[in-house]
Protein backbone atom coordinates (compact mmCIF):
# COMPACT_ATOMS: atom_id res chain seq x y z
CA UNK A 1 0.00 0.00 0.00
CA UNK A 2 1.27 3.44 -0.94
CA UNK A 3 0.86 6.02 1.77
CA UNK A 4 -0.54 9.39 0.81
CA UNK A 5 -2.25 12.57 1.96
CA UNK A 6 -5.91 12.98 2.75
CA UNK A 7 -8.26 12.79 -0.22
CA UNK A 8 -8.95 16.52 -0.23
CA UNK A 9 -5.37 17.20 -1.30
CA UNK A 10 -5.30 14.71 -4.15
CA UNK A 11 -5.67 15.42 -7.87
CA UNK A 12 -9.18 14.97 -9.22
CA UNK A 13 -7.91 12.45 -11.76
CA UNK A 14 -4.85 10.73 -13.12
CA UNK A 15 -4.79 10.03 -16.86
CA UNK A 16 -2.45 7.32 -18.12
CA UNK A 17 -0.86 6.96 -21.51
CA UNK A 18 -0.98 3.29 -22.57
CA UNK A 19 1.78 1.92 -24.80
CA UNK A 20 5.13 2.07 -23.03
CA UNK A 21 3.51 3.07 -19.75
CA UNK A 22 0.96 0.40 -18.82
CA UNK A 23 2.45 -2.32 -21.02
CA UNK A 24 5.83 -2.42 -22.76
CA UNK A 25 4.39 -2.79 -26.24
CA UNK A 26 6.80 -0.22 -27.68
CA UNK A 27 9.84 -2.51 -27.79
CA UNK A 28 8.18 -5.43 -29.59
CA UNK A 29 6.50 -3.00 -31.99
CA UNK A 30 9.93 -1.49 -32.68
CA UNK A 31 11.37 -4.96 -33.33
CA UNK A 32 8.49 -5.77 -35.70
CA UNK A 33 8.97 -2.48 -37.53
CA UNK A 34 12.73 -2.94 -37.74
CA UNK A 35 12.25 -6.43 -39.19
CA UNK A 36 9.71 -5.13 -41.72
CA UNK A 37 12.08 -2.36 -42.77
CA UNK A 38 14.91 -4.87 -43.04
CA UNK A 39 12.85 -6.92 -45.49
CA UNK A 40 12.46 -3.72 -47.54
CA UNK A 41 16.19 -3.00 -47.48
CA UNK A 42 16.15 -0.30 -44.80
CA UNK A 43 17.37 -0.04 -41.20
CA UNK A 44 16.43 2.02 -38.16
CA UNK A 45 17.93 2.59 -34.70
CA UNK A 46 16.08 2.85 -31.40
CA UNK A 47 17.07 6.52 -31.25
CA UNK A 48 15.45 7.18 -34.63
CA UNK A 49 12.38 5.11 -33.76
CA UNK A 50 11.89 7.09 -30.55
CA UNK A 51 10.73 10.07 -32.64
CA UNK A 52 7.79 7.98 -33.87
CA UNK A 53 6.51 6.89 -30.45
CA UNK A 54 3.23 8.39 -29.24
CA UNK A 55 1.77 9.34 -32.62
CA UNK A 56 -1.34 8.08 -34.39
CA UNK A 57 -1.12 5.83 -37.45
CA UNK A 58 -0.94 8.52 -40.14
CA UNK A 59 1.48 10.76 -38.26
CA UNK A 60 3.64 7.82 -37.22
CA UNK A 61 4.14 6.69 -40.82
CA UNK A 62 5.19 10.20 -41.83
CA UNK A 63 7.53 10.36 -38.83
CA UNK A 64 8.98 6.96 -39.75
CA UNK A 65 9.76 8.20 -43.26
CA UNK A 66 11.53 11.22 -41.78
CA UNK A 67 13.42 9.03 -39.31
CA UNK A 68 14.97 6.84 -42.01
CA UNK A 69 15.11 9.49 -44.74
CA UNK A 70 13.05 7.45 -47.20
CA UNK A 71 9.53 7.99 -48.55
CA UNK A 72 8.10 4.55 -47.78
CA UNK A 73 5.04 3.17 -49.51
CA UNK A 74 2.69 2.69 -46.59
CA UNK A 75 0.82 -0.27 -48.08
CA UNK A 76 4.09 -2.09 -48.75
CA UNK A 77 5.41 -1.39 -45.26
CA UNK A 78 2.11 -2.47 -43.69
CA UNK A 79 2.21 -5.74 -45.63
CA UNK A 80 5.70 -6.54 -44.32
CA UNK A 81 4.74 -5.42 -40.81
CA UNK A 82 1.64 -7.62 -40.70
CA UNK A 83 3.75 -10.69 -41.48
CA UNK A 84 5.84 -10.28 -38.32
CA UNK A 85 5.34 -12.46 -35.24
CA UNK A 86 2.91 -10.82 -32.83
CA UNK A 87 2.35 -13.70 -30.40
CA UNK A 88 3.82 -11.51 -27.65
CA UNK A 89 0.61 -9.48 -27.47
CA UNK A 90 -1.31 -12.38 -25.93
CA UNK A 91 0.83 -12.59 -22.80
CA UNK A 92 2.50 -9.21 -22.28
CA UNK A 93 2.28 -8.16 -18.62
CA UNK A 94 1.72 -4.78 -16.96
CA UNK A 95 4.88 -2.80 -16.36
CA UNK A 96 6.21 -2.61 -12.77
CA UNK A 97 4.16 -0.39 -10.48
CA UNK A 98 1.06 -0.24 -12.71
CA UNK A 99 -1.23 -2.52 -10.71
CA UNK A 100 -0.21 -1.08 -7.35
CA UNK A 101 -0.73 2.51 -8.51
CA UNK A 102 -4.12 1.77 -10.03
CA UNK A 103 -5.28 0.01 -6.87
CA UNK A 104 -4.10 2.92 -4.74
CA UNK A 105 -5.79 5.55 -6.90
CA UNK A 106 -9.06 3.62 -6.97
CA UNK A 107 -9.01 3.07 -3.21
CA UNK A 108 -8.36 6.80 -2.69
CA UNK A 109 -11.26 7.89 -4.89
CA UNK A 110 -9.08 9.47 -7.59
CA UNK A 111 -10.57 9.30 -11.08
CA UNK A 112 -8.54 7.26 -13.56
CA UNK A 113 -8.53 7.50 -17.34
CA UNK A 114 -6.42 6.50 -20.32
CA UNK A 115 -5.48 8.77 -23.23
CA UNK A 116 -3.91 6.93 -26.14
CA UNK A 117 -3.18 7.26 -29.85
CA UNK A 118 -3.97 3.55 -30.16
CA UNK A 119 -7.40 2.06 -30.82
CA UNK A 120 -10.00 1.03 -28.27
CA UNK A 121 -9.70 -2.54 -29.50
CA UNK A 122 -6.00 -2.50 -28.56
CA UNK A 123 -6.17 -0.49 -25.34
CA UNK A 124 -9.40 -1.76 -23.80
CA UNK A 125 -8.71 -5.26 -25.07
CA UNK A 126 -5.43 -5.43 -23.15
CA UNK A 127 -6.89 -3.81 -20.04
CA UNK A 128 -9.67 -6.41 -19.99
CA UNK A 129 -7.20 -9.24 -20.56
CA UNK A 130 -5.15 -7.94 -17.63
CA UNK A 131 -8.33 -7.44 -15.55
CA UNK A 132 -7.48 -3.76 -15.03
CA UNK A 133 -10.30 -2.13 -17.01
CA UNK A 134 -12.52 -1.69 -13.94
CA UNK A 135 -10.11 0.95 -12.61
CA UNK A 136 -10.77 3.27 -15.56
CA UNK A 137 -13.61 5.74 -15.93
CA UNK A 138 -12.48 7.07 -19.31
CA UNK A 139 -11.02 5.50 -22.45
CA UNK A 140 -9.91 8.28 -24.81
CA UNK A 141 -8.59 6.26 -27.76
CA UNK A 142 -7.90 7.04 -31.41
CA UNK A 143 -11.35 5.83 -32.52
CA UNK A 144 -12.95 8.75 -30.71
CA UNK A 145 -10.56 11.49 -31.78
CA UNK A 146 -11.41 11.95 -35.48
CA UNK A 147 -7.72 11.91 -36.36
CA UNK A 148 -6.73 14.37 -33.62
CA UNK A 149 -4.26 12.06 -31.91
CA UNK A 150 -1.20 13.15 -29.93
CA UNK A 151 0.53 15.63 -29.98
CA UNK A 152 -2.90 17.30 -30.27
CA UNK A 153 -4.49 17.75 -26.81
CA UNK A 154 -7.80 16.10 -27.74
CA UNK A 155 -7.19 12.73 -26.06
CA UNK A 156 -6.49 14.35 -22.70
CA UNK A 157 -9.36 16.80 -23.02
CA UNK A 158 -11.70 13.93 -23.86
CA UNK A 159 -10.50 11.83 -20.93
CA UNK A 160 -10.95 14.71 -18.49
CA UNK A 161 -14.37 15.45 -19.95
CA UNK A 162 -15.47 11.83 -19.52
CA UNK A 163 -14.23 11.91 -15.92
CA UNK A 164 -15.94 15.25 -15.26
CA UNK A 165 -12.78 16.99 -14.06
CA UNK A 166 -11.02 20.19 -15.04
CA UNK A 167 -7.68 19.40 -16.73
CA UNK A 168 -5.93 21.76 -14.32
CA UNK A 169 -6.90 19.39 -11.51
CA UNK A 170 -5.58 16.28 -13.26
CA UNK A 171 -2.18 14.65 -13.69
CA UNK A 172 -0.99 12.98 -16.89
CA UNK A 173 1.48 10.09 -16.82
CA UNK A 174 3.40 9.97 -20.10
CA UNK A 175 6.42 8.25 -21.59
CA UNK A 176 6.71 10.15 -24.90
CA UNK A 177 7.53 13.68 -25.97
CA UNK A 178 4.46 13.75 -28.23
CA UNK A 179 2.30 12.68 -25.30
CA UNK A 180 3.78 15.33 -23.06
CA UNK A 181 3.02 17.97 -25.69
CA UNK A 182 -0.60 16.80 -25.75
CA UNK A 183 -0.98 16.72 -21.96
CA UNK A 184 0.56 20.14 -21.47
CA UNK A 185 -1.53 21.68 -24.24
CA UNK A 186 -4.63 20.28 -22.54
CA UNK A 187 -3.62 21.91 -19.25
CA UNK A 188 -2.73 18.87 -17.16
CA UNK A 189 0.19 18.51 -14.79
CA UNK A 190 2.55 16.18 -16.65
CA UNK A 191 4.80 13.48 -15.20
CA UNK A 192 7.31 11.84 -17.55
CA UNK A 193 8.02 8.13 -17.13
CA UNK A 194 10.68 7.35 -19.77
CA UNK A 195 10.59 3.94 -21.40
CA UNK A 196 13.56 2.01 -22.75
CA UNK A 197 12.88 3.75 -26.07
CA UNK A 198 11.72 7.23 -25.10
CA UNK A 199 14.68 7.69 -22.78
CA UNK A 200 16.40 8.77 -26.01
CA UNK A 201 14.01 11.74 -26.44
CA UNK A 202 13.71 15.13 -24.77
CA UNK A 203 11.14 14.86 -21.96
CA UNK A 204 12.28 17.98 -20.14
CA UNK A 205 8.94 19.72 -20.69
CA UNK A 206 7.37 17.57 -17.97
CA UNK A 207 6.65 19.08 -14.57
CA UNK A 208 8.33 16.07 -12.98
CA UNK A 209 10.18 12.95 -14.12
CA UNK A 210 10.31 9.53 -12.45
CA UNK A 211 12.21 6.38 -13.35
CA UNK A 212 9.10 4.20 -13.09
CA UNK A 213 5.50 4.16 -11.87
CA UNK A 214 6.66 2.73 -8.56
CA UNK A 215 7.90 6.24 -7.75
CA UNK A 216 4.46 7.80 -8.32
CA UNK A 217 2.92 8.12 -4.87
CA UNK A 218 -0.16 9.96 -3.66
CA UNK A 219 2.11 12.41 -1.84
CA UNK A 220 3.95 13.19 -5.07
CA UNK A 221 0.72 13.66 -7.03
CA UNK A 222 -0.72 15.95 -4.36
CA UNK A 223 2.46 18.01 -4.21
CA UNK A 224 2.58 18.49 -7.97
CA UNK A 225 -1.02 19.64 -8.16
CA UNK A 226 -0.56 21.94 -5.16
CA UNK A 227 2.50 23.54 -6.77
CA UNK A 228 0.39 24.52 -9.77
CA UNK A 229 -2.65 25.69 -7.83
CA UNK A 230 -3.26 29.45 -7.52
CA UNK A 231 -2.06 30.74 -4.18
C-alpha positions as CSV (number, residue, x, y, z in Angstrom):
1,X,0.0,0.0,0.0
2,X,1.3,3.4,-0.9
3,X,0.9,6.0,1.8
4,X,-0.5,9.4,0.8
5,X,-2.3,12.6,2.0
6,X,-5.9,13.0,2.8
7,X,-8.3,12.8,-0.2
8,X,-8.9,16.5,-0.2
9,X,-5.4,17.2,-1.3
10,X,-5.3,14.7,-4.2
11,X,-5.7,15.4,-7.9
12,X,-9.2,15.0,-9.2
13,X,-7.9,12.4,-11.8
14,X,-4.8,10.7,-13.1
15,X,-4.8,10.0,-16.9
16,X,-2.4,7.3,-18.1
17,X,-0.9,7.0,-21.5
18,X,-1.0,3.3,-22.6
19,X,1.8,1.9,-24.8
20,X,5.1,2.1,-23.0
21,X,3.5,3.1,-19.7
22,X,1.0,0.4,-18.8
23,X,2.5,-2.3,-21.0
24,X,5.8,-2.4,-22.8
25,X,4.4,-2.8,-26.2
26,X,6.8,-0.2,-27.7
27,X,9.8,-2.5,-27.8
28,X,8.2,-5.4,-29.6
29,X,6.5,-3.0,-32.0
30,X,9.9,-1.5,-32.7
31,X,11.4,-5.0,-33.3
32,X,8.5,-5.8,-35.7
33,X,9.0,-2.5,-37.5
34,X,12.7,-2.9,-37.7
35,X,12.2,-6.4,-39.2
36,X,9.7,-5.1,-41.7
37,X,12.1,-2.4,-42.8
38,X,14.9,-4.9,-43.0
39,X,12.9,-6.9,-45.5
40,X,12.5,-3.7,-47.5
41,X,16.2,-3.0,-47.5
42,X,16.2,-0.3,-44.8
43,X,17.4,0.0,-41.2
44,X,16.4,2.0,-38.2
45,X,17.9,2.6,-34.7
46,X,16.1,2.8,-31.4
47,X,17.1,6.5,-31.3
48,X,15.4,7.2,-34.6
49,X,12.4,5.1,-33.8
50,X,11.9,7.1,-30.5
51,X,10.7,10.1,-32.6
52,X,7.8,8.0,-33.9
53,X,6.5,6.9,-30.5
54,X,3.2,8.4,-29.2
55,X,1.8,9.3,-32.6
56,X,-1.3,8.1,-34.4
57,X,-1.1,5.8,-37.4
58,X,-0.9,8.5,-40.1
59,X,1.5,10.8,-38.3
60,X,3.6,7.8,-37.2
61,X,4.1,6.7,-40.8
62,X,5.2,10.2,-41.8
63,X,7.5,10.4,-38.8
64,X,9.0,7.0,-39.8
65,X,9.8,8.2,-43.3
66,X,11.5,11.2,-41.8
67,X,13.4,9.0,-39.3
68,X,15.0,6.8,-42.0
69,X,15.1,9.5,-44.7
70,X,13.0,7.4,-47.2
71,X,9.5,8.0,-48.6
72,X,8.1,4.5,-47.8
73,X,5.0,3.2,-49.5
74,X,2.7,2.7,-46.6
75,X,0.8,-0.3,-48.1
76,X,4.1,-2.1,-48.8
77,X,5.4,-1.4,-45.3
78,X,2.1,-2.5,-43.7
79,X,2.2,-5.7,-45.6
80,X,5.7,-6.5,-44.3
81,X,4.7,-5.4,-40.8
82,X,1.6,-7.6,-40.7
83,X,3.7,-10.7,-41.5
84,X,5.8,-10.3,-38.3
85,X,5.3,-12.5,-35.2
86,X,2.9,-10.8,-32.8
87,X,2.3,-13.7,-30.4
88,X,3.8,-11.5,-27.6
89,X,0.6,-9.5,-27.5
90,X,-1.3,-12.4,-25.9
91,X,0.8,-12.6,-22.8
92,X,2.5,-9.2,-22.3
93,X,2.3,-8.2,-18.6
94,X,1.7,-4.8,-17.0
95,X,4.9,-2.8,-16.4
96,X,6.2,-2.6,-12.8
97,X,4.2,-0.4,-10.5
98,X,1.1,-0.2,-12.7
99,X,-1.2,-2.5,-10.7
100,X,-0.2,-1.1,-7.3
101,X,-0.7,2.5,-8.5
102,X,-4.1,1.8,-10.0
103,X,-5.3,0.0,-6.9
104,X,-4.1,2.9,-4.7
105,X,-5.8,5.5,-6.9
106,X,-9.1,3.6,-7.0
107,X,-9.0,3.1,-3.2
108,X,-8.4,6.8,-2.7
109,X,-11.3,7.9,-4.9
110,X,-9.1,9.5,-7.6
111,X,-10.6,9.3,-11.1
112,X,-8.5,7.3,-13.6
113,X,-8.5,7.5,-17.3
114,X,-6.4,6.5,-20.3
115,X,-5.5,8.8,-23.2
116,X,-3.9,6.9,-26.1
117,X,-3.2,7.3,-29.8
118,X,-4.0,3.5,-30.2
119,X,-7.4,2.1,-30.8
120,X,-10.0,1.0,-28.3
121,X,-9.7,-2.5,-29.5
122,X,-6.0,-2.5,-28.6
123,X,-6.2,-0.5,-25.3
124,X,-9.4,-1.8,-23.8
125,X,-8.7,-5.3,-25.1
126,X,-5.4,-5.4,-23.2
127,X,-6.9,-3.8,-20.0
128,X,-9.7,-6.4,-20.0
129,X,-7.2,-9.2,-20.6
130,X,-5.2,-7.9,-17.6
131,X,-8.3,-7.4,-15.5
132,X,-7.5,-3.8,-15.0
133,X,-10.3,-2.1,-17.0
134,X,-12.5,-1.7,-13.9
135,X,-10.1,0.9,-12.6
136,X,-10.8,3.3,-15.6
137,X,-13.6,5.7,-15.9
138,X,-12.5,7.1,-19.3
139,X,-11.0,5.5,-22.4
140,X,-9.9,8.3,-24.8
141,X,-8.6,6.3,-27.8
142,X,-7.9,7.0,-31.4
143,X,-11.3,5.8,-32.5
144,X,-13.0,8.8,-30.7
145,X,-10.6,11.5,-31.8
146,X,-11.4,12.0,-35.5
147,X,-7.7,11.9,-36.4
148,X,-6.7,14.4,-33.6
149,X,-4.3,12.1,-31.9
150,X,-1.2,13.1,-29.9
151,X,0.5,15.6,-30.0
152,X,-2.9,17.3,-30.3
153,X,-4.5,17.7,-26.8
154,X,-7.8,16.1,-27.7
155,X,-7.2,12.7,-26.1
156,X,-6.5,14.3,-22.7
157,X,-9.4,16.8,-23.0
158,X,-11.7,13.9,-23.9
159,X,-10.5,11.8,-20.9
160,X,-10.9,14.7,-18.5
161,X,-14.4,15.4,-19.9
162,X,-15.5,11.8,-19.5
163,X,-14.2,11.9,-15.9
164,X,-15.9,15.2,-15.3
165,X,-12.8,17.0,-14.1
166,X,-11.0,20.2,-15.0
167,X,-7.7,19.4,-16.7
168,X,-5.9,21.8,-14.3
169,X,-6.9,19.4,-11.5
170,X,-5.6,16.3,-13.3
171,X,-2.2,14.6,-13.7
172,X,-1.0,13.0,-16.9
173,X,1.5,10.1,-16.8
174,X,3.4,10.0,-20.1
175,X,6.4,8.3,-21.6
176,X,6.7,10.1,-24.9
177,X,7.5,13.7,-26.0
178,X,4.5,13.7,-28.2
179,X,2.3,12.7,-25.3
180,X,3.8,15.3,-23.1
181,X,3.0,18.0,-25.7
182,X,-0.6,16.8,-25.8
183,X,-1.0,16.7,-22.0
184,X,0.6,20.1,-21.5
185,X,-1.5,21.7,-24.2
186,X,-4.6,20.3,-22.5
187,X,-3.6,21.9,-19.3
188,X,-2.7,18.9,-17.2
189,X,0.2,18.5,-14.8
190,X,2.6,16.2,-16.7
191,X,4.8,13.5,-15.2
192,X,7.3,11.8,-17.5
193,X,8.0,8.1,-17.1
194,X,10.7,7.4,-19.8
195,X,10.6,3.9,-21.4
196,X,13.6,2.0,-22.7
197,X,12.9,3.7,-26.1
198,X,11.7,7.2,-25.1
199,X,14.7,7.7,-22.8
200,X,16.4,8.8,-26.0
201,X,14.0,11.7,-26.4
202,X,13.7,15.1,-24.8
203,X,11.1,14.9,-22.0
204,X,12.3,18.0,-20.1
205,X,8.9,19.7,-20.7
206,X,7.4,17.6,-18.0
207,X,6.6,19.1,-14.6
208,X,8.3,16.1,-13.0
209,X,10.2,12.9,-14.1
210,X,10.3,9.5,-12.5
211,X,12.2,6.4,-13.4
212,X,9.1,4.2,-13.1
213,X,5.5,4.2,-11.9
214,X,6.7,2.7,-8.6
215,X,7.9,6.2,-7.7
216,X,4.5,7.8,-8.3
217,X,2.9,8.1,-4.9
218,X,-0.2,10.0,-3.7
219,X,2.1,12.4,-1.8
220,X,4.0,13.2,-5.1
221,X,0.7,13.7,-7.0
222,X,-0.7,15.9,-4.4
223,X,2.5,18.0,-4.2
224,X,2.6,18.5,-8.0
225,X,-1.0,19.6,-8.2
226,X,-0.6,21.9,-5.2
227,X,2.5,23.5,-6.8
228,X,0.4,24.5,-9.8
229,X,-2.7,25.7,-7.8
230,X,-3.3,29.5,-7.5
231,X,-2.1,30.7,-4.2
